[in-house]
Amino acid sequence: MAASASWQPQEEGLKVICGLLEQQISPSSVDKSQVWQELQQYSQFPDFNNYLAFILARAEGKSVEIRQAAGLLLKNNLRTTYKSMAPSHHQYIKSELLLCLGAVDRHIRSTVGTIISVVVQLSGILGWPDLLQALVACLDSNDLNHMEGAMDALFKICEDIPQVLDSDVPGLAERPINIFLPRLFQFFQSPHPSLRKLSLGSVNQYVMLMPAALYASMDKYLQGLFVLANDPAAEVRKLVCAAFVQLIEVHPDFLQPHLKNVIEYILQVNEDANDEVALEACEFWTAYCDAQLPPENLREFLPCLIPVLLSNMAYADDDESLVDAEEDESLPDRDQDLKPRFHTSRYHGSEDAEEDDDDIVNVWNLRKCSASALDILSNVFGDEILPTLLPIIQAKLSSSDDDAWKDREAAVLALGAIAEGCINGLYPHLSEIVSFLIPLLDDKFPLIRSISCWTISRFSKYIVQNIGHQRGHEQFDKALMGLLRRILETNKRVQEAACSAFATLEEEAAEELAPRLEIILHHLMCAFGKYQRRNLRIVYDAIGTLADAVGGELNQPVYLEILMPPLVAKWQQLSNADKDLFPLLECFTSIAQALGTGFSQFAQPIFQRCINIIQTQQLAKVDPVSAGVQYDKEFIVCSLDLLSGLAEGLGSGIESLVSQSNLRDLLLQCCMDDASDVRQSAFALLGDLARACSIHLRPRLSEFLDIATNQLNMSKIKETVSVANNACWAIGELAIKVRQEISSVVMTVISCLVPILQHAEEMSKSLVENSAITLGRIAWVCPELVAPHMEHFMQAWCISLSMIRDDIEKEDAFRGLCAMVKANPSGGLSSLVFMCKAIASWHEIRSEELHNEVCQVLHGYKQMLRNGAWEQFMSALEPQVKDKLLKYQV
């Protein structure tokens, strides 16, 4: 297989490669991996890709499928080998691709377009000067195959690498986009739907980037959109809607003069016979509200829009949920039924990422988009939508015949969707609404039972609030028992909804669940015994949420006998490489924190297994064969988090377990891991171990401190703020335990923390709080090192301290403040106003000793500022700050 100026394939090579491709795509039971290996061997020859290009472009006698397979293999090969190929081979492949732009067969043209886009990604437009000429020639040719082939390639370039066409190309008078845009607009009026679709799709790719050429032709673009608005092809109407959605998101000013017409159009296609068009139109309402545009532009359309949304919220006849809804628990879950799960690494701070648990199943469709739009509109317009909405909901709910069940279900969904936004207007009727929903938990239609679970959970705050009086108490019990009944039913879909809804109710009810713990545990553990794998994960979540909600109440033998044996049995049954272990590890984390020292009877085997899992995974990372498992970092993250839960729950009781293990060395490795979520959980555990048994960290203390400090430089913070946040917190926890031993890193840490405090408004709230506390803790244990520099950071630090809520950590920070002022009183003088505001931010300092120290600081400054200067200073303070300082006798 040698290369020459005009390359030609050898007959034998051609035959072998076509034969292999044929085997690769044949549905028969040929060993595909064997075929793949042989193709890989051939790909070692330098001109193998030329053969593939030849087969795609010229093997007229072969089936389209074989030619396409050659093209797809060529595309994948180019991605990996393009840079190392001989220029003559590049040239050959490019010329064959251009030859095929107008191929008769549509599939060949499409494959060619895909490969052209990949080559442009790899070499840019500069590396292929003939391409632009060829595309322009085809677009101007008037031959449908050539126009479509060029348009397809152009669309893929616009989709994958739009910026390439909007850049200067040496030798070209203008940017490529300026050459193509007028032609694309012309195709908006083509009689061929494929060309209208591809040209509009290509222009839409530039709305976000908004090159000068499109900006200048905006009127032409909008005219084109209005012309295509009622196009007979659904795919074109869908793209018109997508264009309006993008414009309203990023350039609403362009639509402003036409807004009324656009809204009327979107409202009309929101009822399009084609669901995909209607779905794309429905995205407009959310985009409009998210862009925070003036609500009054939508207000007049609400009476028409709300009925459309409600009507689209009913299940479509072909919705796959209708099939799933009949699934019985006796059917085992298939692997593809298991949604990917995402464990959120442990995080120390005030603003945990919010979990969006409102989406009951995963596929996005018109029903969900409409419910989401109603939810957002209810948040923007509040009770204003109720006069239009409630009569429709009431009418749908009152139809009792079986045929109307989808309408009843949509009405219950609508009530849940507006539960947040319209709560004030619904408030007087909430007791009735909940009383109406509870019987629906027993409806004969499973999807009404499941949506009723969700809607009840949306009102759980209200249900819990009213426990105080007799009627509210009864209603809470009915809702609780109703959901528990549904948790134990046989329909998988209802199990899932009931369990999720129950977890939401648990979060709201917290300690109110204590008197009902036994019955709740019986139900949850009964579900645990009978659920299939997918729903089992939700039971784990409900058990973990229950532990978080009731805390130490769980620590009674009668409850532990119901709860722990089934969990421990499952724990023993699952292997260390089984992903079903993740939710169980999370569940144990919550239980360990809730039980505190009560968990010690279960701790040893769980602790040891976490250590084993981390060790195995660290080995698997470098040598999966001897580890016997494939590396998956999530095993490490979940195990670290469970160890954190044990450290938090057992406190110093974990010391004997740590002392007999190699956890310290494993943890050090995890703190240096390249995966940020492993580091995040590792630093959380470092802080928890510093609290519980810092003595075992001491032998490698300086390494831990160096690695943690290294996470705080600005470039790291930008990439992985959660890691920096936990590392910062851990340094503070170590500081107050090892005290003077931290002195070697004090100045480095301070030099990292000060910029965070000085740019607080650009940083995450939690990182700023942790930085302020850690700075204070370091100042408390090493005041002589920190105090000389206090002028540089005092103001920014005090501003951050004044934002922190009262707690033990804030007390530590103020001990640092007092120690620094004692060591260098004049260093705080220029920031005294900010110091006073920080002191005034305390609701009450619980520690008498700290209260006295703060008094001493203020009295010290009062003595420094003589001859009326103190009184003058005090009179300049805000009245509320002055009032708060009275309790310190100044």
N, C-alpha and C positions, 0 to 999 in steps of 0.2 A: 504493500500500500504506500507508494511513494507520491510525493507532491510534484506537480509540474506547473508551468505558467497557465496552460489551459488544462485544468485537472479533468481526468476522466475516470469513472469507476471501473474496477475489474469485474467481469461478469460473475466470477465465483464468489467474491466478497459480497456482491449485491444479493446474490441468491441466499447465502447463509444468513445475512442480517434480516432480509425480508422473512425468511423462515422463522427466525427467533421472534421477530415482532408478531408474526401470526400466532405463534404458540402463546406469546405473552397475553394477547387479547382474547384468545379463544376461551369460551366458557367451560371447556372440558377440564378434567381433573389433572391436567399436566402439572408437574411440580414447578410452580411459578418461581420459587427461590432459585432453583437450578437454572432456569432460563435467565433470570436476572443476573446470576453470577457470570454466565457466559457472555451476556451483553457487556457486563463490566470489564471482562477480559478483553473484548474487542475494543472497548473504549480506550484501552492503552495505546492503540495505534494512532499516530498523530492526525491521520485524515479520516478518522471514524465519523466525525461530525459532518464532513463533506458528504459521506455516503447518506447520512440521515437527511441532509438538505436535498440531495439528489432525489431520494425516494419521495420526499414530500412534494417536490416541485415537478418531477418528470416521470415518476413510475406510473404512467397512464394505465398500464395493464393491471395494476394492483388495486385492491379494494380501497375505498376512501378510508376505512377504519385503519388499515395498515399504514397508509400515508399519514394519517393523523397521529398514530402512535409514534411514527418516526419524528414528527414535528414536536410532540410533547417531550420525547426523550432528548431531542436536540435542545429544546428550551432549558431543560433541567441541567444538561451538560454545560451549556454556555454559562449558566450562572456560576459554575465552579471552575471552568477551565478557560474562560474567554481571555483572561489576562495573559495566560501562558501560551496561547495558540500562535502559530506563524501568521504574519500579516497576509500572506497569499491565501491562507485558508479563510481568514476574516473576509477577504475580498470576494472569494468564491461564494461563501454562504450568503453574504449580503446581496450579491447580484442574483442568486437563485430566488431569494425572498422577494426582491422587487419584481422579478419575472412573474411571480405567482399572485401579485396583488389583485389581479383581475380574474383569478381562476374561476372556472365555471361553477365548481361546487362550493356552496356556501360554507361548509365545514372546513374545507381547505383554506378558504379566505380568512376565516375566523382564527384558525391556528396560526396562519402567517402573521396576522395582526398581533397576536399575543407575543410571538417571537420577536417581531420588530420592536415592540415596546420594551422587551427585556434587553435587546441589544442597545437601544437608546439609553436605558438605565445604566448599562455597563460602559458605554463609550461616549455618551452625550451626542448632541446634534453635530458638534464639530467633527467627531470621528466618523461621520457618515454624510458627507456633503451631498451625495446623489439623492438621499432620501427625500429631502424637502421638494426637490424638483419633481421626483417621481410622484409624490403625493399630490402636488399641485396639478401635474399633467393628468393624473387619473380623475381628480375631482372635476376638472374642466372638460373631461372627455365625452360626456353625454352617454357613455356606455354604462348601463346599470351595474354590471358586475365590477367594473373598474371603480366606479364611484363608491359602491358599497364597500369594496375591499379597502380602499384608501380611507374611507370614513371610519371603518371599524378599527384600523390601525391607529388613526388619529385619536379616536375616542379613548382607546386604551392608553395612549401616551398621556392624554389629558387627565385620565383617571389616576394613573400610577405616578407620573412625574410632571405635573402641570407646569411647575416653575421652569422646566427646560425650554418651553416655547416662549416664555416671557423673559428671555435674557438675550443680551447682545451676542450676535454670532459674527466673528470676523469675516469680512468679505460680503456680508449681507447689508444692504442699505438700512433695513429696518428689522425689528424683532419678528421672529416667525409668527407670533400671535397676530401681528398686524396684517400679515399676508393671509392668514387663515380665517380670521373673524368675519370679514365681509362675505366670504364663500359660505361659512357656516350659517350666517343670517339668511343667505339666499336659499339654502336647503330647507329652511323653515317652511318654504312654500312649495317644496317638491311634491309631486303627486305620489311619491313612494313613501309609505309609512316608515320603512326602515331608515330612510335617509332623514326624515323629520326627527325620528327618535334619536338617532346617533348624533345629529348636529346639535339638537337642544341639550342632550346629555353632556356633550363636550363643553358647550358654553357654561352650563350650570357648574362645572368643575371650577370655574374661575370666580364665582361670586365671592367666596371667602377670601381669595387672594386679591381680587379686584385690581387687575393690571390697568395701566393708564388707557390702553386701547378699549377695554370694556367700559371703563368709566366714561370715556368720551362718547361711546355709542350707546349709552344707557337708554335713550329714548327708542332707539331702534330695537334693542333687546325687549323692552317692555311692550312695544307695538307687536313684536313677534309673539310674545307670550299671550297677548290678548287675541291675536289671530288664531293661535293654536289652542286656545282655552276650551273650545268645544270640538276638538279634533275627534274624528271617528275612532281613531286608535286609542285604546285605553292606556297603553304604555306611554303615549305622548301626553295625555291628560294628567297622568301621574307625575310626569316630569315637570309639567306646568305648575302643579301644586308644590312640588319640591322646590322649584325656583322661588315661588312666593314665600315659602317657609324660610328658606335661606336668606332672602332679602329682608324679611321682617326681623330676622335674628341679627344680621350684621349691618345692613344699610337701610333701616326703616325710612330714612329721609327720602329715598328714591320713590317709595310707594306712597308717601304722604299725599301728593296731589290726587292719587287714584284710589286712596284707601277704601272709600265707600264701595266703589266698584269691585275691588279685590275681595272685600269681606262678603259682598253679595254673591260673588262667584264661588268663593270657598264654601259658603253656606249651601249653595246649589250642589256642588260636587261632593259635599259631605254625605249626600244621599245617592251618589252614583251607583249604578247597578253593579259596577265592578268594585269588589271589596277593597282591592289594593289602592284604587284611586281614592275611594272614600277614606281609607286609613291615612293616606298621605295628606289629604285635605284636613283631616281631623288633627294632625300634628300642628296645624297653624295656630289653633287656639292656645295651646300650651306655649308655643314659641312666642306668641304675642304677649302673653302675660309674663313669661320669663324675661322678656326684654324690657319689662316695666314701662311699657308705653301707656299713654293716658287711657284709663278704663272707659272714659265717656264715649270713645269711638265705637266701643263694642256694645255699650248699654242698650241702644235702640234695637239691637239685633237679638238680645237675650230671649224675648218671647218666641222667636222663631228657632233660635239655636238650641235651647234647652230640650224641646220635644225631639229634635233630631238626635241629640246625644243620647237621650233616654231610649229612643227606638233602636239606636245602634248598640245599646248595651245588652240587648237580648242576645242569647246564644244564636250564632248562625247555624243552619242545619248541618253544615259540614264541619263544625268545630270539633277538633279531635277530643276535646274534653268530654263530649257527649258519649264517646266510646269508652274513654277511661273511667267515666263516672260509674260504669257498671262493674268495675273490677272488684272482685271479692278478695278478702284477705288470704284465702287459701291458695291463691295464685302466687308463686314465688316471684320476686322482682328479678327482671333481667338486668345485666350490668348497665345497659344503656338507660334504664329507668332512674339510675342513681345520679342525681345532679352533682356536678362538681362542688365540693364544699371548700370554703375558705376559712381557715382558722385565723383569727386576728391575733397577732402576737401581743403579749402582755404589755401594758402601757401605763406608766405612772404619771397621772396628771389630770387636769380638769376637764379636757374635752375629748373623750373617747370618740372615735369615728362613729357616726350614727349608722345603725344598721337599718336598711330599708326592708322591713319584713312585710310590707303591705301587699306584695305581689304574690298571689296565691300559687299560680303555676307560671312556667317560664316563657311560653311563646307569646310574643307581642302581637296583638291583633286589634281589629277595629273595636271590639268590645272593651278591651282593656284601655285602649287609647282614649275612648269616649269617657270611660269612668275616670281616667286620670285628668282629662280636660274638665270634667264636671267638678272634680276635687279642687283643681286650681282655680276655676271660676268662682267656686264657693269661697275660697280664701281671698279672692280679689273683691268680689261684690258682697260677700257675707249674706245677710238675711234678705237682701234685695231680690235674690233669685227665688225665694220661697213661694211667693204668690203664684208664680208660673209653675214651679216644680211640684209643690205638694199636691195640688188637685190631680196631676197626672199620676203621681205615686199612689195616691189613694184609689184612683180608678183602677190601676193595674192590680193593686193588692186585693181589691174587692171581687175580682173575677175568679170564681172558685172552680170552674170546670177544668178538667185535666189538660185540655188543649192549650190553655192559657198559662201553663206553668212557667214557660220561659219569660213571659211578661212579669209574672209575680217575682220571679228570681231577679230580674233586672231592677225591679222596684226596691228590693231589699239591698241589692248592690248600690243603688243610688243613695239610699239612706246612709250606708256606710261611707260612701264617697264624700258626703257633705257633713259628716259627723264633726269634723274639725271647724270648717269654715263657717258653718251656719249654727254653731252651738248656741249662740245667744237667742236666736229666734226659735230654735227647737227646745230650748230649756224648759219652758212651761209644759211642754208635751212629752218630755223625756220618759217620765214614768209610764205613760200610756204606750209610747213607742217600744220601750223595753218589754212591757207586759205583752205587747203584740208579737214581738220577736221570739220570746221564749218558747211558745207552743210550736213555732216553725222549726225548732230544733228536732221535732218529731214528725215533720212532714213526710209524705210518702215518697217524694222525689229527692234523691240523694243530693242533687246540686242545690236544691233549696235548703236542705239541712246544712250543707257545707257553707253556703254564703251567709246563712243566718249566724253560724259560729263566728265568721269574720266580722260581720256588722255588730254583733254584740260586743266583740272585743274592742271595736272602735269607740264604744260608749263605756268602756270599763272604768274610766276615771270617774264618770258620773255615778256608775253603779256602786263603786266603793265609797264615794263621798257621802252617800246617803245611808250608810250602814247605821248611823247614829240613831235613827228613829225606826219604830216598829215596822212600818211598811217597807222602808228601804232595806231593812235587815232581811225581811222575807224575800224581797226581790233579789238581793245578792245571793241568798241561799239557793233560790230557784235557778238563777243563771249559772252558779257554780255547779250545782247538781246536774243541770241540763247539759253543760259541756262535758262533765265527767261521764254521763251516760253515753254521749256521742263518741267519747274517746274509746269506749269499749264496743262500738258497733263493728260490723263485719266489712263495711264498705271502706276501701282504702282511702278514697278521696275525702270522705267525711272524717276518717281518723286523722288525716293530715291537718285538715282545717280546724278540727276540734282541739287537737293538741297544741297547734300554734296559737289559737285564740286563748287557750287556757294559760299558756306561758305569758301572754300579754296581761291577762287578768291577774296572774300571780304577781307580776312586777308592780301593778297598781296597789294590790291588796296588802302586800308585805305581811306585817305581823298579824293582820286580821285573819290570816289563814291558820294561825297556830291552833285555835280550838278545833279545827277541822282536819288537822294533819293526818290523823289515822285513816280517815275515809279517803282522803286524797291519795295517800301513799298506796292504799290497797288498789285503787283504780289504776294509778300509774304503773305499779309493778305487775298488775294483771295485763295491761297493755304491753308491757315490756316482755311478758312471756309469750304473747301471741302475734306481735307485729312482724311483718317482713322487714328486710334490711333498710329500705328507704325511709319508711315511717319510724323505724326504731331510732333513727338519728334525731327525730323531732321529740321522741319520748326522753332521750338523754337530755335534750335541751330543756324540756319541761321540768325534769328532775333537778338539773343544775340551777334553773331559775328559781325553783321552789327553795333550794338550799340557800341561794343568795337572799331570797325574800324573808325567810323565817330565821336565818342565822342559828344562834345557839339553841333555839327552841327544839331543833331537830335532835339535840344530843340527849335523847332518852332511850333507854333500852327497848321499850316497846316499839318505838319508831325504827330504831336501827335494825331490829330483828326482821321487820318487813322489808326495809330498804336494801341492806347490804348483802345478804346471801346471794340473791339473784345477780347483782352486779359483780360480786367477786367470782361467781361461777362463770359468767360471761368473760370476765377478765382472764380467767385461767384457760378458757376454751379458745381464745383468739391467739394467733401466732404473732410474733414480733414484727412480721412483715405485712400484717393484715390491716388495710386502711380503715376497716371498721373499728379499729382501736382508737382513732382520733377522737370521735365524739365521746367515747368512754373516758379517755384521758381528760377531756374538758370537763366532763361531768364530775369525775373524782376531784378535779381542782376546786370546783365550787363546794363540794361536800367537805373537803379537807378544811377550807377556809371557814365554813359554817360551824363545823364540829369543834374546831380548835383542838385543844389537847384530847378531846374525846375521840379524835381520829387515830390516836397513837396505837390502838390495838390493831389497826389495819395497815399501819404505815410501812413496816419493814419490807414486806414483799413488794409493795408498790414502789417504794423508793429504789429498791435494788433493780427492779425491772426497768425503771426509767434510765438508770445508769447503764444497764445492758443495752438498751435500745440506742442510746446516744453513742456508746462504744461501737456497736455493730454498724451504725450508719456512718460514723467517721471512717471506719475501715472500708465500707462499701464505696465511699467517695473515691478512694484511691485503688481499691482492689475488690470489685463486686464479686469476683469468683470465689475468693477465700471467705468473703463475708457471707456468701450464700444468699444475698438479697441485692436488689437494685437500689441505688441511692435515692432517697426521697427526703428532702430537708424537713418536710412537715412533721416527720417522726421526731426529729430533734426539737423542733419548735414546741410541739405539744408536750414532749417530755420535760423540757426546761420549764414550761409554764406550770406543769403539775408539781414539779419540785418547788417552784415558787409558792404555789398554793400550800404545799406541806410546810415550807419554812414559815409562811405567814400564820398557818393554823397552829402548828406545834410550837412555834417560838423556839426557845432554847431547848425544847424537847427534841429537836432534830439533830442536836449536837452529836449524840452517840452514833447516829446513822452516818453523818458526814465524816466523823473521825475514822470510821472503819472502811471508807470508800476512797476512790481516786477522783471524787467529784471536782476537787480544786483544779486538777490538771486538765480534766475534760472541759471544765468551764472556761479556763484560760484559752483553750483552743477555739471554743465556740465564740468567745469575745473577738477573736481574730478572723472569724469565718468571712468568706467573700459575700455570702447572702445576707442582705440587710435584715430580713426578719429573724434570722438565727441570732445575729448580733443584738437585735432589739430585745429578744427574750432573754439572751444571756446576761445583758446588763441589768435587766429587771431582777433576775435571780441573784446577781452579784449584790445588788442593794438589799434584797430580802435576806441573804446570808449574812451580810454585814450586820443587819439588825439582830439576827438570831444567834450567830456563833462566829463573830469576826475572828476569833482566835485561830480558826482553821484556815483563814485566808492569809494570815500574816507571813508565812514562809515565802509567798510569791506576791506580797503586797505591792512592791514597787512596779512589777510587771502589770498587774491589774490597773494600777493608777495611771501608768504611762499609756496603756491602750485606751483606757476610758477618756483620758485627756485628749488623745489623738482624734477622738470622734467629734471634738468641739470646734475644730477649725472651720472657718466660714465655708470653704468649698464643700466639706462633708455635710455641714448643716443643710446646705441648699439641696443636696441629693437625698439625704435620709434624715429628716428632722426627728422622726420618732426614735431613731437610734441615739441621736445626740441628746434627746430629752431624757431617755432612760440612763444614759451614761452619766449625764450631769447629776441626776438624782442619786445614782449609786455613789458618786464621788462624795456627795454630801453625807450620805449614810455612813460611808467608811470614815470620813473625817471625824464625826462625833464619837466613833468607837476607838479609833487608833490614835486620835488626838495628835500629839507632836510628831508622830511618825509620818505624817502626811507632808511635813515641811519641804521635802525635796521637790514636790511638784506645785507648791502653792503659787509661785509667781507665774508659772505656765498656765495654770488653771485660771487665775485671775485675768491674765491677758486674753484668754478666750471668752470669759464670761462678760467682761466689760463691753465689748462691741455688741454682744447680744442685747444687753440692757440699753445701750445707746441707740439701737435701731429697733426698739421694742415693737413699734407699730408695723414693721414688716415681718415680724416673727410670729410663730404660733404662741398663743396665750400660755399654753402649758410650759413651753420651753422657757419663756420669760419668767414665769413663776418659779420654776425649778432653779433657774440661774440665780435669781434673787435669793432664794433660800440657801442654795449651796454656797454662794458668796458669803452670806451671813454665818453659816456654820464654820466655814474655813476661818473667817475673821474671829469667831469665838474661840477656836482651838489654837490659832496662831496669830493673835492680835499684833504682836511685835513685828511680824513680817508684812501684814496687810496695811496697818494704820498709816505708815509713811506715805502711801499712795492714795489715800482716801479722797483727796480733793478731786482726783480725776474722774471718780465714778459716783460720788456721793449723791449728786442730784438725780441722775438716771436711776440709781439703785433705790433711793427713797420713793421715787414715783412708782416703781414696780412693787415695792413692799406695800404701798398703800392700796394696791389692787387685790391683795391676797386676803382670803377669808381667815377668820380666827381659827387657828389650830396649833398643835404641838410644833409643827414644822416652822410656823411663823414665829413662835416663841423662840426657837433656836436662832432664827435669823436676827431677832432683836437682841438676843444675848450677845451676838457678834457686833451689833451696832453699838451697844453699851461698852463692850470691851475696847472697841476701836476708839470711841470718843475719849475713854479714860486714858488710852495710850497717847492720843494726839488730839486734844480738844480743839486746837486752832484749825486743824484740817477740816472740821465740820462746820466751821463758822459761816463760810460763804453759802452753804446749803441749808442753813438752819430753818428757813421757811419750809423746805421740802421735808426736812426731818420732822418738824412739828406736824405736818399733814400726815406723814406716815404713822406717827404716834396716835394721832386723832382717828386713824382708820380702825383702831381696835374698838370692838364693841365692849369687850371687857378682858383684861389680862388676868387669866385665872391664877397664874403662878404669883404668889405674894412676893417671892424673892425677886422675880423679874419686874414686877410693878414698882418695887422699891428702887431697883437699879435705874429704871426709866425716870423716876422722880429725881434721883441724884443727878442724872444727865441734865435735866431741865434746870435744876437748881444751880448746877455748875455754870451753865450758860448765863443764868440770871445774874450770878456774881461777876462773871466776866464783863457783862454789858452794864457798865456803871453810868452814873450821872444821867438817868432818864432814858438811856439807850434801850434798855429792856422794855420799858413801858411803851416807848415809841414803836419798837418791834412788834409788841403784842397788839397794839392798836391797828397795825397794818394787816393783821391776819383776818381771814374770813370769820364771820361771827360763829358759824357752826364749829370751826376748828378751835376757836377760843373756848367755846363752851365745853368741848370734849377735854381740853387741857386742864379744866378746873379740878378734875379728880386727882391731878398730880400735884395739887397744892402750890401752883405757881400763879 
